[in-house]
Amino acid sequence: MSIKENLEKIKTILPPSVTLVAVSKTKPIADLMQAYNAGQRVFGENKIQEMTQKWQSMPKDVEWHMIGHVQRNKVKYMAEYVALIHGVDSLKLLREIDKQANKYNRVIDCLLQMHIAEEETKFGFDETELLEMINATEFELLKNVKVVGLMGMATFTTDKTKIRREFKKLKTIFDTLRAKMPDLHVLSMGMSGDYDIALEEGSTMIRIGSSIFGERNMQ
Ligand SMILES: *Cc1c(COP(=O)(O)O)cnc(C)c1O
C-alpha cells in the first residue's frame, strides 16, 4: 500500500479529536512529501539535526514534533520552529527550552514524558518526580514553555494486557494532574504496534511511523 493509502486507513478509525503524528524519522523528504500531499501536516522526528534539515526543506505549514530524547545542548537548533516537544524528562531540560524559546519570543508547548513501562528502562518521570517538579517554585516561573500534557511509551511486548495496564496508568496520572493543571489536554500515547489499545484507553495523540511509511532500516 502507498503512504497515502496507509494514512487513509489509519484515519478511518481515528476519532476526529485525536491528532495523528506521522513519525518520519530516517525517511527521505520524498516520503514526507507523499504524506504532505495526502493532507498530513503534523510530523514527528527523534533527532534534532534531522528534523531541522527537514524543516528547511518542507513547506512551512508543517507542524514539527520532537518525539525523541532531547539533549539540552541541542535545544537551540529547534527553538525557532518546533511545535511540540514530547520527551521532556527533567526540570533542567525544561529550563533550557524556556531559555531558548525566550530568544525567539516564543512559548514552546511541551509534554512531560512519564515512565510507564513496567520492565524496560525508558526515559521519563515517575509520579513522585512529576509532582515534585510541578510543585517546584521554579517550575511556575518558566514563562516561555507551556506544559500541555503527558507522553508515555508502553513496554515493547506482544502482551496486550500489559500494554493496556500501562496506558491505563498513564491515563489515570493524566486525569489526576488535570485537576491541578486545567491547561493539560494532550495525552500522547500509542505507536504502530499499540495505538488501537491507546485509543481505547483515552489517547488524544498517536505517533505512527512504520504503519504509514513502512519499516525503517536500522538507525
Ligand atoms: C519511532 C517512534 C514512534 C513510531 O514508531 P512506530 O512503531 O514506527 O510507529 C513513536 N514514538 C516514538 C517516541 C518513537 O521514537
The ligand as a Tripos MOL2 file, in Angstrom:
@<TRIPOS>MOLECULE
LIG
   15    15     1     0     0
SMALL
NO_CHARGES

@<TRIPOS>ATOM
      1 C1          9.8460    5.7880   16.3690 C.3       1 LIG1
      2 C2          8.8800    6.2720   17.3800 C.ar      1 LIG1
      3 C3          7.4990    6.1500   17.1810 C.ar      1 LIG1
      4 C4          6.8780    5.4640   15.9740 C.3       1 LIG1
      5 O1          7.1640    4.1080   15.9800 O.3       1 LIG1
      6 P1          6.3860    3.0810   15.0010 P.3       1 LIG1
      7 O2          6.4080    1.8080   15.7590 O.co2     1 LIG1
      8 O3          7.1800    3.0360   13.7510 O.co2     1 LIG1
      9 O4          5.0240    3.6060   14.7870 O.co2     1 LIG1
     10 C5          6.6510    6.6630   18.1450 C.ar      1 LIG1
     11 N1          7.1170    7.2570   19.2500 N.ar      1 LIG1
     12 C6          8.4390    7.4030   19.4840 C.ar      1 LIG1
     13 C7          8.8830    8.0760   20.7210 C.3       1 LIG1
     14 C8          9.3620    6.9110   18.5630 C.ar      1 LIG1
     15 O5         10.6680    7.0490   18.8110 O.3       1 LIG1
@<TRIPOS>BOND
     1     1     2 1
     2     2     3 ar
     3     2    14 ar
     4     3     4 1
     5     3    10 ar
     6     4     5 1
     7     5     6 1
     8     6     7 2
     9     6     8 1
    10     6     9 1
    11    10    11 ar
    12    11    12 ar
    13    12    13 1
    14    12    14 ar
    15    14    15 1
@<TRIPOS>SUBSTRUCTURE
     1 LIG1         1 GROUP 0 **** ****
